[in-house]
Amino acid sequence: MPIKVQRDLPAKAILESENIFIMDEDRAMRQDIRPLEILILNLMPLKEETETQLLRALSNTPLQVDCTFLMLSTHVSKNTSASHLNKFYVSFESIRRNRFDGMIITGAPVENLAFEEVNYWPELAAIMEWSKTHVTSTLHICWGAQAGLYYHYGIPKYRRENKLSGIYNHRVLDRKVPLVRSLNDFFLAPHSRYTEVRREDILKHPELIILAESDEAGVFLVMSRDGRQIFVQGHPEYDRMTLNNEYHRDQDKGLKPELPCNYYDRNDPSSVPVLTWRNTSNTLYTNWLNFYVYQITPYLLDCEE
């Protein structure tokens, strides 16, 4: 899939070095193709790293994708420069009259706060409400999934006794649903979180379906039956070294983190982890784009007057 990004976005050079087809605005203008318009609300602290991960995950179908990165006006990022945000991100106010084929809401390092205690919750809630009428399908990741389930369905999150960190085995529960098409019966995926949503709360909502779960990590993939809201309580987009970087970051902070489960060879944190979930990530994002965005979205995306 050709991914259209701004010419100077740092992720562009990284992805091109991996032979991923990235085009800038000039080349995209010469193609007579209506690209899928994907809005990415990036709440992760290391935004440039997350940009690369998500663009890589979106790059595996023949569809052209035009990604717009969204920032919050009510939150100031401490880990990404203002110049990067001003150059590559837009505000909600500037796009709220537009319609998008798909939207991604990422995780955020605010799990230990109640949703209403998060300083940007009112703006995030407004965006999630807006998405119901302006986005064909929205994919929520990790804390973003918990926030979406809480906002749309009132499903609470719970604090875990210990942080869940590592690579966990999951089973597919309903192979007839296109979102999990071509996934193995069992697959591996990363988790990194202090909180969780529970299956018994989700099952109270017949409009939701649980598509994959883990004995150790709990619910992984939930979808509204119309496909407009999808919730991934994990990080399939993570790179090989992301959990490693988080582990050593927490060590440097004196948090005494446990080793990520099923991640390091012989539990040796100096070893290079084996990448075991890339195909799962590619398949999941490709299925979302194909079955819940491309095949559903109208050809013409109207803007409000």
ZIMO-V840738 format. One record per residue. N is the residue number from 1. RES is the residue in three letters. SS is DSSP state (2 for helix, 1 for strand, 0 for the rest). PSI is psi in radians with two decimals (none if undefined). Layout:
N | RES | SS | PSI
N | RES | SS | PSI
This chain:
1 | MET | 0 | 2.23
2 | PRO | 0 | 2.22
3 | ILE | 1 | 2.17
4 | LYS | 1 | 2.18
5 | VAL | 0 | 2.96
6 | GLN | 0 | 2.57
7 | ARG | 0 | -0.67
8 | ASP | 0 | 0.12
9 | LEU | 0 | 2.21
10 | PRO | 2 | -0.58
11 | ALA | 2 | -0.43
12 | LYS | 2 | -0.86
13 | ALA | 2 | -0.68
14 | ILE | 2 | -0.81
15 | LEU | 2 | -0.63
16 | GLU | 2 | -0.58
17 | SER | 2 | -0.34
18 | GLU | 0 | 0.19
19 | ASN | 0 | 0.51
20 | ILE | 0 | 2.34
21 | PHE | 0 | 1.85
22 | ILE | 1 | 2.29
23 | MET | 1 | 2.58
24 | ASP | 0 | -3.12
25 | GLU | 2 | -0.63
26 | ASP | 2 | -0.81
27 | ARG | 2 | -0.70
28 | ALA | 2 | -0.61
29 | MET | 2 | -0.43
30 | ARG | 0 | -0.07
31 | GLN | 0 | 2.29
32 | ASP | 0 | 1.16
33 | ILE | 0 | 2.43
34 | ARG | 0 | 1.81
35 | PRO | 0 | 2.78
36 | LEU | 1 | 2.30
37 | GLU | 1 | 1.94
38 | ILE | 1 | 2.18
39 | LEU | 1 | 2.25
40 | ILE | 1 | 1.93
41 | LEU | 1 | 1.79
42 | ASN | 0 | 1.79
43 | LEU | 0 | -0.01
44 | MET | 0 | 2.59
45 | PRO | 0 | -0.71
46 | LEU | 0 | 1.42
47 | LYS | 2 | -0.69
48 | GLU | 2 | -0.67
49 | GLU | 2 | -0.76
50 | THR | 2 | -0.65
51 | GLU | 2 | -0.84
52 | THR | 2 | -0.77
53 | GLN | 2 | -0.80
54 | LEU | 2 | -0.72
55 | LEU | 2 | -0.66
56 | ARG | 2 | -0.76
57 | ALA | 2 | -0.47
58 | LEU | 0 | 0.10
59 | SER | 0 | 0.33
60 | ASN | 0 | 0.50
61 | THR | 0 | 2.94
62 | PRO | 0 | -0.03
63 | LEU | 0 | 2.53
64 | GLN | 0 | 2.33
65 | VAL | 1 | 2.27
66 | ASP | 1 | 1.93
67 | CYS | 1 | 2.31
68 | THR | 1 | 2.20
69 | PHE | 1 | 2.27
70 | LEU | 1 | 2.36
71 | MET | 1 | 2.81
72 | LEU | 0 | 2.46
73 | SER | 0 | -0.37
74 | THR | 0 | 0.23
75 | HIS | 0 | 2.35
76 | VAL | 0 | 2.11
77 | SER | 0 | 2.33
78 | LYS | 0 | -0.27
79 | ASN | 0 | 0.00
80 | THR | 0 | 2.37
81 | SER | 0 | 2.59
82 | ALA | 2 | -0.58
83 | SER | 2 | -0.67
84 | HIS | 2 | -0.81
85 | LEU | 2 | -0.76
86 | ASN | 2 | -0.52
87 | LYS | 2 | -0.68
88 | PHE | 2 | -0.10
89 | TYR | 1 | 2.74
90 | VAL | 1 | 2.82
91 | SER | 1 | 2.77
92 | PHE | 2 | -0.68
93 | GLU | 2 | -0.58
94 | SER | 2 | -0.30
95 | ILE | 2 | 0.06
96 | ARG | 0 | -0.32
97 | ARG | 0 | -0.12
98 | ASN | 0 | 2.82
99 | ARG | 0 | 2.59
100 | PHE | 1 | 2.60
101 | ASP | 1 | -0.72
102 | GLY | 1 | 2.84
103 | MET | 1 | 2.50
104 | ILE | 1 | 2.27
105 | ILE | 1 | 2.06
106 | THR | 0 | 3.11
107 | GLY | 0 | 3.09
108 | ALA | 0 | 2.60
109 | PRO | 0 | 0.93
110 | VAL | 0 | 0.43
111 | GLU | 0 | -0.56
112 | ASN | 0 | -0.04
113 | LEU | 0 | 2.55
114 | ALA | 0 | 2.62
115 | PHE | 2 | -0.79
116 | GLU | 2 | -0.26
117 | GLU | 2 | -0.24
118 | VAL | 0 | 2.24
119 | ASN | 0 | -0.40
120 | TYR | 0 | 0.25
121 | TRP | 2 | -0.77
122 | PRO | 2 | -0.70
123 | GLU | 2 | -0.72
124 | LEU | 2 | -0.74
125 | ALA | 2 | -0.69
126 | ALA | 2 | -0.67
127 | ILE | 2 | -0.73
128 | MET | 2 | -0.64
129 | GLU | 2 | -0.79
130 | TRP | 2 | -0.65
131 | SER | 2 | -0.44
132 | LYS | 2 | -0.42
133 | THR | 2 | -0.17
134 | HIS | 2 | 0.00
135 | VAL | 1 | 2.38
136 | THR | 1 | -0.79
137 | SER | 1 | 2.39
138 | THR | 1 | 2.27
139 | LEU | 1 | 2.11
140 | HIS | 1 | 2.41
141 | ILE | 1 | 2.30
142 | CYS | 0 | -2.03
143 | TRP | 2 | -0.58
144 | GLY | 2 | -0.61
145 | ALA | 2 | -0.74
146 | GLN | 2 | -0.71
147 | ALA | 2 | -0.72
148 | GLY | 2 | -0.76
149 | LEU | 2 | -0.62
150 | TYR | 2 | -0.80
151 | TYR | 2 | -0.83
152 | HIS | 2 | -0.51
153 | TYR | 2 | -0.02
154 | GLY | 0 | 0.37
155 | ILE | 0 | 2.17
156 | PRO | 0 | 2.83
157 | LYS | 0 | 2.75
158 | TYR | 1 | 2.48
159 | ARG | 1 | 2.28
160 | ARG | 1 | 2.72
161 | GLU | 1 | -0.71
162 | ASN | 1 | 2.73
163 | LYS | 1 | 2.38
164 | LEU | 1 | 2.02
165 | SER | 1 | 2.18
166 | GLY | 1 | -2.93
167 | ILE | 1 | 2.12
168 | TYR | 1 | 2.66
169 | ASN | 1 | 2.39
170 | HIS | 1 | 2.69
171 | ARG | 1 | 2.48
172 | VAL | 1 | 2.35
173 | LEU | 0 | -0.45
174 | ASP | 0 | 1.68
175 | ARG | 0 | -0.19
176 | LYS | 0 | -0.28
177 | VAL | 0 | 2.22
178 | PRO | 2 | -0.45
179 | LEU | 2 | -0.51
180 | VAL | 2 | 0.21
181 | ARG | 0 | 2.38
182 | SER | 0 | -0.05
183 | LEU | 0 | 2.57
184 | ASN | 0 | 2.80
185 | ASP | 0 | -0.67
186 | PHE | 1 | 2.42
187 | PHE | 1 | 2.78
188 | LEU | 1 | 2.55
189 | ALA | 1 | 2.62
190 | PRO | 1 | 2.61
191 | HIS | 1 | 2.61
192 | SER | 1 | 1.63
193 | ARG | 1 | 2.75
194 | TYR | 1 | -0.22
195 | THR | 1 | 2.98
196 | GLU | 1 | 2.75
197 | VAL | 0 | 2.71
198 | ARG | 0 | 2.57
199 | ARG | 2 | -0.62
200 | GLU | 2 | -0.55
201 | ASP | 2 | -0.66
202 | ILE | 2 | -0.68
203 | LEU | 0 | -0.23
204 | LYS | 0 | -0.15
205 | HIS | 0 | 1.72
206 | PRO | 0 | -0.26
207 | GLU | 0 | -0.10
208 | LEU | 1 | 2.63
209 | ILE | 1 | 2.32
210 | ILE | 1 | 2.16
211 | LEU | 1 | -0.39
212 | ALA | 1 | 2.53
213 | GLU | 1 | 2.94
214 | SER | 1 | 2.48
215 | ASP | 0 | -0.61
216 | GLU | 0 | -0.71
217 | ALA | 0 | -0.13
218 | GLY | 1 | -2.69
219 | VAL | 1 | 2.34
220 | PHE | 1 | -0.81
221 | LEU | 1 | 2.17
222 | VAL | 1 | 2.53
223 | MET | 1 | 2.47
224 | SER | 1 | 2.55
225 | ARG | 0 | -0.35
226 | ASP | 0 | -0.04
227 | GLY | 0 | 0.08
228 | ARG | 0 | -0.38
229 | GLN | 1 | 2.13
230 | ILE | 1 | 2.39
231 | PHE | 1 | 2.12
232 | VAL | 1 | 1.90
233 | GLN | 0 | 1.03
234 | GLY | 0 | -2.95
235 | HIS | 0 | 1.18
236 | PRO | 0 | -0.33
237 | GLU | 0 | -0.15
238 | TYR | 0 | 2.55
239 | ASP | 0 | 3.01
240 | ARG | 0 | -0.71
241 | MET | 0 | 0.07
242 | THR | 2 | -0.83
243 | LEU | 2 | -0.62
244 | ASN | 2 | -0.80
245 | ASN | 2 | -0.68
246 | GLU | 2 | -0.73
247 | TYR | 2 | -0.85
248 | HIS | 2 | -0.55
249 | ARG | 2 | -0.80
250 | ASP | 2 | -0.61
251 | GLN | 2 | -0.79
252 | ASP | 2 | -0.46
253 | LYS | 0 | -0.06
254 | GLY | 0 | 0.39
255 | LEU | 0 | -0.15
256 | LYS | 0 | 1.01
257 | PRO | 0 | 2.63
258 | GLU | 0 | 2.68
259 | LEU | 0 | 2.41
260 | PRO | 0 | 2.36
261 | CYS | 1 | 2.48
262 | ASN | 0 | 0.63
263 | TYR | 0 | -0.97
264 | TYR | 0 | 2.52
265 | ASP | 2 | 2.14
266 | ARG | 2 | 0.49
267 | ASN | 2 | 0.59
268 | ASP | 0 | 1.86
269 | PRO | 0 | -0.08
270 | SER | 0 | -0.11
271 | SER | 0 | 2.80
272 | VAL | 0 | 2.08
273 | PRO | 0 | 2.60
274 | VAL | 0 | 2.33
275 | LEU | 0 | 1.94
276 | THR | 0 | 0.08
277 | TRP | 0 | 0.09
278 | ARG | 2 | -0.74
279 | ASN | 2 | -0.66
280 | THR | 2 | -0.81
281 | SER | 2 | -0.85
282 | ASN | 2 | -0.76
283 | THR | 2 | -0.77
284 | LEU | 2 | -0.84
285 | TYR | 2 | -0.64
286 | THR | 2 | -0.76
287 | ASN | 2 | -0.72
288 | TRP | 2 | -0.87
289 | LEU | 2 | -0.72
290 | ASN | 2 | -0.98
291 | PHE | 2 | -0.47
292 | TYR | 2 | -0.12
293 | VAL | 2 | -1.23
294 | TYR | 2 | -0.80
295 | GLN | 0 | -0.15
296 | ILE | 0 | -0.63
297 | THR | 0 | 2.56
298 | PRO | 0 | 2.71
299 | TYR | 0 | -0.70
300 | LEU | 0 | 2.17
301 | LEU | 0 | 1.86
302 | ASP | 0 | 2.66
303 | CYS | 0 | 2.70
304 | GLU | 0 | 2.61
305 | GLU | 0 | none
